[in-house]
Amino acid sequence: MKKAILALFLATASLACPTSMSAKQTLSEATDSIKNIYKQAQAGDANAQVTVGGWFYQGRHVDQNYDTAAQWWAKAAKAGNTKAIGFLGLCYQGGRGVTRDSIRAAGLYTRSLKEGNKELMKSLIESADKGNLFSTVFVAQCYQKGLGVKKDNYKAAAYYEKAAKKGSVDADRELGLMLLNNKQASEAVKYFKAGAAKGDLSSTFYYGKLLTEGKGVAKDPTQGMIYMQKAAEAGFANAQLYLGRAYYEGVGVRKSPETGYSWMLKAARNGNSNAMYQTAMKEVAGDGTPLDYEEACLWFGKAVANHHGKAFKKAFEADGDLHGSPFLTFMQAKEAIATGKFDIALKKAKELQKSKTAAVSATGTALEGIILCHKDYAKRNLKKGAKLLEKASQAGNATAKYVLAGMYETGTGVDKDSSKAIELLTASAKLGNAQAQSYLGDMLYEGRGVKKDYAKAVKCYQTAGPLITESAAKHFAACYENGYGGLKADKEKANEILKADHSSTLGLLTKLLPR
């Protein structure tokens, strides 16, 4: 591929660099036109910087120096020069002047192609046709996506096939997916199996799925779950969700709702929106996990924010799983609190307290306690509210423990007691309450009422996952920024956490409730 792109470079640079110029000639010996190009590059001319970068890459007019070549191209790329972006990709692909990074190389090539670098596409195809593995896979992806070329799945498959024969795990996976989507499961199986053997998690997941369901291969749920477990344990969210469902249904494994929920929860924390929705449904039903409407509300909110609004709305319709359920009453109470309609909220809380299901009744008690302690409630009664929250807490309600902990830390309605606050937060966190996990993490981060411990704080934040609160997210980002708590310093991860939306999603849900 290097030769192909260098040929392109010579074609684009020849106008500024006469071919009669000796490669041994130095800049001091060069003609005025060559010196002028160098001055233009120093002055910030991106096109000149591209040319000078090429000199250093090739050792033309100057001693060959990949580091300097990469620096010139990086400057031009920063200015938006399309060719420089492609050439910088070349540096990352080969590890010339920069640390080798095929992902970064592909990203730069993609950007350059999107901006219309047709010469780069021709060079990549030429390189692929000559057998360069990286180029072969990349060109296949270009044909598959219609990037820099007209979309053509047949050509994409042909290049993937060529790369697969050379041992590319990416080609195994992508070709398997293309065949599976084309309803050629029996052909897809062999590629997924090959990818799984090379450790590719996506291939491992799909091979396990096809074995479990008997698609394109003899049905073997037990063997399929072995592959699924492997991918799930490695953190592959789709496998975690699939494995969770398998444990609920007893497919290929011994039925265990508790184990099923734990895997679903891992997938939800790993960002899988389907898992978020399913986790919420299990928490509403108390299936494999203690019933927890508050936590379910948070997971539903995240799922609805990720394109599950129709499913949530449909769940409350006549044939839906949540139609006429106590959870609807709970959501109506939450909406009433948010809009300051406390009398309606209290009425709904009382309805829940009449439930024969102890956990639902405790939820109603906790809600009443929260309403009585609300700063905007005209009939606020902290003492009575605290008693109700204590009652719900003793009944095992995680939200009551969390709210009560905050009251003990600040001395609101109860005697100030940091130790009691930590005890309640820990208990709530163990029940899976993400708000408690975030709160406890903040106390550990700040050393507030407890010895400062970044490592424990990080663990709390990681456990809270997508449900982490806004204040906790800021601290978590700082841990990544500074490498606290055993984390490797990572500014990109810190920015990713800060940019995520940690605001309340209650408004998204209440808009979808039946009226």
LINPE-V338008 format. One record per residue. RES is the residue in three letters. OMEGA is omega in degrees with one decimal (* if undefined). Layout:
res->(RES/RES)
omega->(OMEGA/OMEGA)
This chain:
res->(MET/LYS/LYS/ALA/ILE/LEU/ALA/LEU/PHE/LEU/ALA/THR/ALA/SER/LEU/ALA/CYS/PRO/THR/SER/MET/SER/ALA/LYS/GLN/THR/LEU/SER/GLU/ALA/THR/ASP/SER/ILE/LYS/ASN/ILE/TYR/LYS/GLN/ALA/GLN/ALA/GLY/ASP/ALA/ASN/ALA/GLN/VAL/THR/VAL/GLY/GLY/TRP/PHE/TYR/GLN/GLY/ARG/HIS/VAL/ASP/GLN/ASN/TYR/ASP/THR/ALA/ALA/GLN/TRP/TRP/ALA/LYS/ALA/ALA/LYS/ALA/GLY/ASN/THR/LYS/ALA/ILE/GLY/PHE/LEU/GLY/LEU/CYS/TYR/GLN/GLY/GLY/ARG/GLY/VAL/THR/ARG/ASP/SER/ILE/ARG/ALA/ALA/GLY/LEU/TYR/THR/ARG/SER/LEU/LYS/GLU/GLY/ASN/LYS/GLU/LEU/MET/LYS/SER/LEU/ILE/GLU/SER/ALA/ASP/LYS/GLY/ASN/LEU/PHE/SER/THR/VAL/PHE/VAL/ALA/GLN/CYS/TYR/GLN/LYS/GLY/LEU/GLY/VAL/LYS/LYS/ASP/ASN/TYR/LYS/ALA/ALA/ALA/TYR/TYR/GLU/LYS/ALA/ALA/LYS/LYS/GLY/SER/VAL/ASP/ALA/ASP/ARG/GLU/LEU/GLY/LEU/MET/LEU/LEU/ASN/ASN/LYS/GLN/ALA/SER/GLU/ALA/VAL/LYS/TYR/PHE/LYS/ALA/GLY/ALA/ALA/LYS/GLY/ASP/LEU/SER/SER/THR/PHE/TYR/TYR/GLY/LYS/LEU/LEU/THR/GLU/GLY/LYS/GLY/VAL/ALA/LYS/ASP/PRO/THR/GLN/GLY/MET/ILE/TYR/MET/GLN/LYS/ALA/ALA/GLU/ALA/GLY/PHE/ALA/ASN/ALA/GLN/LEU/TYR/LEU/GLY/ARG/ALA/TYR/TYR/GLU/GLY/VAL/GLY/VAL/ARG/LYS/SER/PRO/GLU/THR/GLY/TYR/SER/TRP/MET/LEU/LYS/ALA/ALA/ARG/ASN/GLY/ASN/SER/ASN/ALA/MET/TYR/GLN/THR/ALA/MET/LYS/GLU/VAL/ALA/GLY/ASP/GLY/THR/PRO/LEU/ASP/TYR/GLU/GLU/ALA/CYS/LEU/TRP/PHE/GLY/LYS/ALA/VAL/ALA/ASN/HIS/HIS/GLY/LYS/ALA/PHE/LYS/LYS/ALA/PHE/GLU/ALA/ASP/GLY/ASP/LEU/HIS/GLY/SER/PRO/PHE/LEU/THR/PHE/MET/GLN/ALA/LYS/GLU/ALA/ILE/ALA/THR/GLY/LYS/PHE/ASP/ILE/ALA/LEU/LYS/LYS/ALA/LYS/GLU/LEU/GLN/LYS/SER/LYS/THR/ALA/ALA/VAL/SER/ALA/THR/GLY/THR/ALA/LEU/GLU/GLY/ILE/ILE/LEU/CYS/HIS/LYS/ASP/TYR/ALA/LYS/ARG/ASN/LEU/LYS/LYS/GLY/ALA/LYS/LEU/LEU/GLU/LYS/ALA/SER/GLN/ALA/GLY/ASN/ALA/THR/ALA/LYS/TYR/VAL/LEU/ALA/GLY/MET/TYR/GLU/THR/GLY/THR/GLY/VAL/ASP/LYS/ASP/SER/SER/LYS/ALA/ILE/GLU/LEU/LEU/THR/ALA/SER/ALA/LYS/LEU/GLY/ASN/ALA/GLN/ALA/GLN/SER/TYR/LEU/GLY/ASP/MET/LEU/TYR/GLU/GLY/ARG/GLY/VAL/LYS/LYS/ASP/TYR/ALA/LYS/ALA/VAL/LYS/CYS/TYR/GLN/THR/ALA/GLY/PRO/LEU/ILE/THR/GLU/SER/ALA/ALA/LYS/HIS/PHE/ALA/ALA/CYS/TYR/GLU/ASN/GLY/TYR/GLY/GLY/LEU/LYS/ALA/ASP/LYS/GLU/LYS/ALA/ASN/GLU/ILE/LEU/LYS/ALA/ASP/HIS/SER/SER/THR/LEU/GLY/LEU/LEU/THR/LYS/LEU/LEU/PRO/ARG)
omega->(-178.6/-179.1/-177.9/-177.6/176.5/176.4/176.5/-179.4/-179.9/-179.3/-177.5/-176.0/-172.9/179.5/-179.0/-175.8/179.7/-177.4/178.8/-179.2/-178.4/177.9/-178.6/-177.7/179.2/-179.9/-179.4/-179.8/-172.5/178.1/179.9/-178.5/178.8/179.3/-179.1/177.9/-179.1/178.3/178.4/178.2/178.7/-180.0/176.0/177.8/-174.2/-179.9/177.9/178.5/175.8/-178.7/-179.7/176.2/178.1/177.6/-178.1/179.5/-177.3/-172.8/-177.1/-176.6/-179.1/173.6/-178.9/-178.3/-176.9/179.4/-179.1/177.9/-179.4/-180.0/178.3/-179.6/178.1/178.1/-179.4/178.8/178.9/178.1/176.8/-179.7/-174.1/-179.4/179.7/178.6/177.4/180.0/177.7/174.3/177.0/178.9/-179.1/178.9/-176.9/-176.6/-178.5/179.4/177.8/176.1/180.0/-177.8/-176.3/179.0/178.0/179.2/-180.0/178.9/178.9/176.7/-179.7/-180.0/-179.0/179.8/178.8/-179.3/170.4/179.7/-177.0/179.7/179.0/-179.8/178.8/-179.5/178.9/178.1/178.6/179.0/178.8/-179.7/177.5/173.3/177.9/-172.8/179.6/-178.5/-179.2/179.4/-178.0/178.5/176.6/178.7/178.6/177.6/-179.9/-176.4/-175.6/-178.9/179.8/179.0/175.9/-178.7/-176.9/-176.7/179.6/177.8/178.1/-179.9/-179.4/178.8/176.7/179.4/179.0/-179.6/179.4/179.1/178.5/174.6/-179.4/178.8/176.8/179.3/177.1/-176.7/-175.2/178.4/176.3/-179.9/178.3/179.9/179.6/178.4/178.0/178.3/176.0/-174.5/-177.9/176.8/-178.7/-175.9/-174.6/179.2/176.3/178.2/179.1/179.1/179.0/179.2/179.8/176.0/179.0/-173.7/179.0/177.9/178.8/177.8/-176.5/178.5/176.7/-179.9/-179.4/175.9/-178.3/-176.1/179.1/178.6/179.1/-178.0/179.7/-176.4/-180.0/-177.1/-178.7/178.7/179.3/-179.5/175.8/177.7/-179.5/179.6/-179.5/179.8/-179.5/-179.5/178.0/175.2/-179.5/-170.4/180.0/178.6/178.6/178.4/-179.1/179.7/177.6/178.6/-179.4/178.6/176.5/-175.6/-178.1/-179.5/178.7/178.3/176.8/-176.3/179.5/179.3/-179.0/178.3/178.2/179.6/-178.0/178.3/176.9/-179.3/177.4/178.9/178.8/178.7/179.4/173.9/-179.3/-174.4/176.0/178.6/177.6/-178.9/-179.0/177.6/178.5/180.0/179.4/179.4/176.0/-178.1/-174.2/-176.1/-178.9/-179.1/176.6/177.6/-177.4/-178.0/-177.5/179.9/177.8/178.6/179.7/179.8/176.3/179.9/178.4/-179.7/179.8/177.2/179.0/169.1/176.0/-179.7/-178.9/-179.6/-179.6/-179.9/-179.1/-177.8/-179.0/178.4/-172.2/-178.6/-177.5/-177.8/-176.3/-178.7/177.5/-175.9/174.1/179.6/176.4/177.7/178.7/-179.0/177.8/177.0/179.1/179.1/-179.3/177.4/-177.6/-178.4/176.3/179.2/-170.6/178.9/177.3/179.6/178.9/178.9/178.9/179.1/179.0/178.0/179.7/-178.4/-179.6/-178.3/176.8/177.2/-173.2/-177.6/178.2/178.4/178.6/177.3/177.3/178.7/178.2/179.3/179.4/178.7/179.3/-180.0/-178.7/179.2/-176.0/-175.2/-177.7/-179.0/-175.7/-178.5/-177.9/-179.5/-174.6/-177.0/179.5/179.4/179.4/178.8/178.8/178.2/177.2/178.7/179.4/178.5/179.3/177.3/175.9/-179.1/-175.0/-178.9/178.4/177.5/-178.7/-178.7/-179.2/178.2/178.4/179.2/179.0/-179.7/-177.3/-177.3/179.9/178.7/178.5/176.6/-178.8/-176.4/-178.0/-179.8/178.6/178.9/179.4/-179.7/-179.4/178.7/179.1/179.6/179.2/179.4/179.3/176.9/175.6/-177.6/-176.0/178.9/177.3/178.2/178.9/-178.9/179.9/177.4/179.3/179.5/178.7/179.5/-176.0/-174.2/-175.4/-179.4/-179.0/-179.7/-179.5/-178.3/-177.4/-178.0/179.0/178.1/178.9/179.6/177.8/-178.8/179.6/-180.0/178.2/176.0/-177.3/-178.4/-180.0/-179.0/-176.0/-179.7/179.4/-179.9/178.9/178.3/179.5/178.3/179.0/177.6/177.5/-178.9/-174.3/-179.7/179.2/171.2/178.4/178.3/173.1/-179.7/-175.6/-177.6/179.8/178.6/178.5/179.6/178.7/179.4/-178.3/-177.8/-179.3/-179.5/-179.5/-178.8/-178.7/178.6/-177.7/-179.4/178.2/-176.5/-174.7/177.4/-176.2/-179.7/178.3/-179.2/*)
